[in-house]
Amino acid sequence: MRTLIGKIHRSQSNKAVFLRFACVSATISIIDIGGLYLGLALGLSPYIGRIFSYIAAMSAGYLLNRYFTFHHLESGRALWHSLLRHFSVFAVGGLINYSVFSAILITGHQMGHSISHSPFLPMFAVWIGGLFGMCFNFFFSKKLVFDH
């Protein structure tokens, strides 16, 4: 197993890079969901709580993608320049993600599933929104953030 993980980590193939990106996405979704539920516990609305949780997840995602996913593409660009590109790409991906998240919460509410009655609705909305955002973020991170 350790050998397989080492091969995936060193590989520059598109499949291996996407697999690493998906692993990072799964990790940051846990941060995102944890932050959202912390915000809900503190009395924030799910929409406001999600903004804070996404910013925390996006920050962790930068570090994980820089040193794990795209380590072979990093060209030595200044950290601030790379961060600016990352936050720009992930802001657009975040708008896609947040739009899907909001649509799911609104649809759930219209179907009679309030957050107090369906505590897993926000988590489901984060995951589905995250899938849409992940596809966008992968393509543009590779091309604009961690390019040669």
Buried (B, 14 or more C-beta within 10 A) or exposed (E): EEEEEEEBBEBEEEEBBBBBBBBBBEBBBEBBBEBBBBBBEEEBEBEEBBBBBBBBBBBBBBEBBBEBBBBEBBEEBEEEEBBEBBBEBBEEBBEBBBEBBBEBBEEBEEEEBEBEEBEEBBBBBBBBBBBBBBBBBBBBBBEEBBEE
